[in-house]
Amino acid sequence: MANNQMELEDEGSAGKFERFLFLMIPIIFTLVLLGVLLTLFNMDIRNNVLEIANKIPVVEKWVPEPATDPDSDTAGETADDPQAESKEQAASSESTIKELKSQLNAQAAQLKQAEEDKTSEANKAEALQKQIDGMKEEAAAVAATEEDEDPYLKQVTDLAKLYAGMKASKAAPIMENLTTDEMVQIFSVMSNASKTAILEKMDPKKAADVSIKLKETTNSTDMAIAALQSRLKQDEAGTTTAAASANLDQEKLSQTFTSMPAADAATLLGSMYSISPDKVITILNTVSDTVRSSILVEMTKNDSAQTAKIVNRLMGGK
């Protein structure tokens, strides 16, 4: 009997505990769920609880003041004060306007710099174009001058280049057989270095006469006329004494052209033929048959028509 009663009491106490757990489990679950939800939504539970506790008359003395958020206070003050809010908006607008003006000024400066650079490049291009046009005009003028050049003067220039390319010791005795005016004409288109080298190898008296004439030269036309006149006078004034001295000169000429390469002698005589054909015939008559044939072969390579005229003269023709 006693055992049955104890069993009944145990069953009764167990039933109460089960009912308690049955009631408390949903409550605990609900509290945990609320805490999780409040945490997710970032709600300040502690400050809310402290605010509620501060409203209770007796409890407010034992509960501290809730913590305040400066940002929220400022926001609240701003919300409570429309004038302050308008001032802040005005200040923000003014700052934005200043920034926009600064950006606008910077873009205007960049645009101005770009325009200046463009103008500078255009000026440079125009200057270059003018320079190119000037060079084209100069080239056209030079080409026209070359086309209009007198063939006679061109022959004189080529002959001067030929003498300048020879050794001075060989060019000097050849040029001594020309008249003074002819030498002056050739020296006038020759470089100073070539003139000096040839004059050093010439007869002192002839070199002095040529030097004086060079100082008195005027223009190419006058020199050409003087050279032709001097050649005519020399051809007309032949005497017996002159013939004797000519034999001595012919011996020198023979030695000179015999020692020269046939190609150089042919080029020199070809250029001389346009100025003094008689001198060319005289020189060819002074050399040996072997040297003359070699020179004529080279002259034929250069100008066969001119060589034919020379051979005709050598054979007594006109």
C-alpha positions in Angstrom: 0.0 0.0 0.0 2.8 2.4 0.9 4.6 1.5 -2.2 1.6 2.2 -4.3 1.2 5.6 -2.7 4.9 6.4 -3.4 4.5 5.4 -7.0 1.5 7.6 -7.3 3.4 10.6 -5.8 6.3 10.0 -8.2 4.0 9.8 -11.1 2.3 13.1 -10.0 5.6 15.0 -9.6 6.8 13.6 -12.9 3.6 14.8 -14.6 4.0 18.4 -13.2 7.6 18.6 -14.4 6.6 17.4 -17.8 3.8 20.0 -17.9 6.3 22.7 -16.8 8.8 21.7 -19.6 5.9 21.6 -22.1 5.0 25.2 -21.2 8.6 26.6 -20.9 10.1 25.1 -24.1 7.9 27.2 -26.5 8.6 30.3 -24.3 12.4 29.8 -24.4 12.3 29.1 -28.2 10.2 32.3 -28.7 12.8 34.4 -26.7 15.7 32.9 -28.6 14.0 33.6 -31.9 13.2 37.2 -30.8 16.9 37.7 -29.8 18.1 36.4 -33.2 15.6 38.5 -35.1 16.5 41.6 -33.1 20.2 41.0 -33.8 19.6 40.5 -37.5 17.7 43.8 -37.7 20.4 45.6 -35.7 18.1 46.9 -32.9 19.7 48.2 -29.7 18.0 46.0 -27.1 20.1 47.2 -24.2 19.3 50.9 -24.8 15.7 50.1 -25.2 15.5 48.1 -22.0 17.4 50.9 -20.1 15.0 53.5 -21.5 12.0 51.5 -20.2 13.7 51.0 -16.8 14.4 54.7 -16.5 10.7 55.4 -16.8 9.9 53.3 -13.7 10.1 55.6 -10.6 12.0 53.5 -8.2 14.1 51.4 -10.7 15.4 54.6 -12.5 17.7 55.2 -9.5 19.4 51.9 -9.9 19.7 51.7 -13.7 22.3 53.7 -15.7 21.4 56.1 -18.5 21.3 54.5 -22.0 24.3 55.3 -24.3 23.7 58.0 -26.9 24.9 57.9 -30.6 26.4 61.2 -31.7 25.3 60.7 -35.2 21.8 59.9 -34.2 21.8 63.0 -32.0 23.0 65.2 -34.8 20.5 63.7 -37.1 17.8 64.2 -34.6 18.8 67.8 -34.0 19.0 68.4 -37.7 15.6 66.8 -38.2 14.2 68.9 -35.3 15.8 72.1 -36.7 14.7 72.8 -40.3 16.8 76.0 -40.6 20.0 74.0 -39.7 19.1 71.4 -42.3 18.6 74.1 -45.0 22.0 75.6 -44.1 23.7 72.3 -44.4 22.0 71.7 -47.8 23.0 75.2 -48.9 26.6 74.6 -47.8 26.6 71.2 -49.6 25.2 72.8 -52.8 27.7 75.7 -52.6 30.6 73.1 -52.3 29.2 71.2 -55.3 28.9 74.4 -57.3 32.5 75.3 -56.5 33.7 71.9 -57.5 31.8 72.1 -60.8 33.2 75.5 -61.5 36.7 74.3 -60.8 36.2 71.4 -63.2 34.7 73.8 -65.8 37.7 76.2 -65.5 40.1 73.3 -65.9 38.4 72.0 -69.0 38.4 75.6 -70.4 42.1 75.9 -69.8 42.7 72.5 -71.5 40.6 73.6 -74.5 42.5 76.9 -74.7 45.9 75.1 -74.6 44.7 72.7 -77.3 43.7 75.6 -79.5 47.1 77.3 -78.9 48.9 74.0 -79.8 46.8 73.7 -82.9 47.6 77.3 -84.0 51.3 76.7 -83.3 51.3 73.5 -85.4 49.5 75.3 -88.2 52.1 78.1 -88.2 54.9 75.5 -88.2 53.3 73.7 -91.1 52.9 76.9 -93.0 56.6 77.9 -92.4 57.7 74.4 -93.6 55.5 74.7 -96.7 57.1 78.1 -97.5 60.5 76.7 -97.0 59.7 73.8 -99.4 58.3 76.2 -102.0 61.5 78.3 -101.7 63.7 75.2 -102.2 61.6 74.2 -105.2 62.0 77.6 -106.7 65.8 77.6 -106.1 66.1 74.1 -107.7 64.0 75.3 -110.7 66.3 78.4 -111.1 69.4 76.3 -110.9 68.0 73.9 -113.5 67.1 76.7 -115.8 70.6 78.2 -115.3 72.2 74.9 -116.2 70.0 74.6 -119.3 70.9 78.2 -120.4 74.7 77.8 -119.8 76.8 78.6 -122.8 78.3 75.5 -124.4 81.6 77.3 -124.9 81.9 78.2 -121.2 81.0 74.7 -120.3 83.9 73.4 -122.5 86.2 75.8 -120.7 85.0 74.6 -117.3 85.5 71.0 -118.3 89.0 71.7 -119.6 89.9 73.4 -116.3 88.7 70.4 -114.4 90.8 68.2 -116.6 93.9 70.2 -116.0 93.2 70.3 -112.2 92.9 66.5 -112.2 96.3 66.1 -113.7 99.6 66.3 -111.9 100.8 69.9 -111.8 104.2 69.0 -113.3 102.4 67.7 -116.3 99.7 70.3 -116.6 102.1 73.2 -116.4 104.1 72.6 -119.6 100.9 71.9 -121.5 99.3 75.2 -120.4 102.4 77.1 -121.2 101.8 76.5 -124.9 98.5 78.4 -124.6 98.3 82.1 -124.8 98.2 84.2 -121.7 94.6 85.1 -122.1 93.7 81.4 -122.7 95.5 80.4 -119.5 93.7 83.2 -117.6 90.4 82.0 -118.9 91.1 78.4 -117.7 92.6 79.5 -114.4 89.5 81.7 -113.7 87.2 78.7 -113.3 89.8 76.6 -111.4 90.1 76.3 -107.6 92.8 78.2 -105.7 94.6 75.0 -104.7 94.9 73.8 -108.3 95.9 77.2 -109.6 98.7 77.4 -107.0 100.0 74.0 -107.8 100.2 74.6 -111.6 101.6 78.1 -111.3 104.4 76.8 -109.2 105.5 74.4 -112.0 105.2 77.1 -114.8 107.9 79.4 -116.1 108.1 82.3 -113.6 107.6 85.0 -116.2 104.5 83.3 -117.7 103.2 82.7 -114.2 103.6 86.3 -113.3 101.8 87.5 -116.5 98.9 85.1 -115.8 98.7 86.3 -112.2 98.5 89.9 -113.2 95.8 89.1 -115.8 93.8 87.1 -113.2 93.7 90.2 -111.0 92.3 92.2 -113.9 89.6 89.7 -115.0 86.1 91.1 -115.3 83.5 88.6 -116.7 83.5 85.4 -118.6 82.4 87.0 -121.9 85.3 89.5 -121.9 87.8 86.7 -121.1 86.5 84.5 -123.9 86.8 87.3 -126.4 90.3 88.1 -125.2 91.4 84.5 -125.4 90.1 84.1 -129.0 91.8 87.4 -130.1 95.1 86.3 -128.5 94.9 83.0 -130.3 94.3 84.7 -133.7 97.2 87.1 -133.1 99.6 84.2 -132.2 98.6 82.2 -135.2 99.1 85.2 -137.6 102.5 86.2 -136.1 104.6 83.2 -136.9 108.3 83.9 -137.8 111.4 81.9 -138.3 112.6 82.5 -134.7 109.2 81.5 -133.5 109.4 78.4 -135.6 112.8 77.5 -134.0 111.5 77.9 -130.6 108.4 76.0 -131.6 110.6 73.0 -132.4 111.9 73.2 -128.9 108.3 73.4 -127.5 107.2 70.5 -129.7 110.0 68.4 -128.3 108.7 69.1 -124.8 105.2 68.4 -125.8 106.2 65.2 -127.4 107.9 64.1 -124.2 104.9 65.2 -122.1 102.2 63.4 -124.1 104.4 60.3 -124.5 104.7 59.9 -120.7 100.9 60.5 -120.2 98.4 57.6 -120.3 96.7 57.4 -123.6 93.2 57.8 -122.0 94.2 61.1 -120.2 95.9 62.4 -123.3 92.8 61.6 -125.5 90.5 63.4 -123.0 92.7 66.5 -122.8 93.2 66.8 -126.6 89.4 66.3 -127.2 88.7 69.2 -124.9 91.4 71.3 -126.5 90.1 70.7 -130.0 87.0 72.8 -129.3 89.3 75.7 -128.3 92.4 75.4 -130.5 92.2 72.6 -133.2 95.6 73.6 -134.7 97.3 73.0 -131.4 95.8 69.5 -131.2 97.1 68.7 -134.7 100.6 70.1 -133.8 100.7 68.0 -130.6 99.7 64.8 -132.5 102.4 65.5 -135.1 105.1 65.8 -132.5 104.5 62.4 -130.9 105.6 59.0 -132.2 103.3 56.8 -134.4 102.7 54.4 -131.5 101.7 57.1 -129.1 99.6 58.8 -131.7 97.7 55.6 -132.5 97.0 54.9 -128.8 95.7 58.4 -128.3 93.5 58.2 -131.4 92.0 54.9 -130.3 91.0 56.4 -126.9 89.7 59.6 -128.6 87.6 57.4 -130.9 86.0 55.8 -127.8 85.1 59.3 -126.5 84.0 61.0 -129.7 84.3 59.2 -133.0 83.1 62.1 -135.1 85.7 64.5 -133.6 88.4 61.9 -134.1 87.5 61.6 -137.7 87.9 65.3 -138.2 91.3 65.2 -136.5 92.5 62.3 -138.7 91.4 64.2 -141.7 93.4 67.2 -140.6 96.4 65.0 -139.9 96.2 63.7 -143.5 96.2 67.3 -144.9 92.5 67.9 -145.1 90.5 70.9 -143.9 
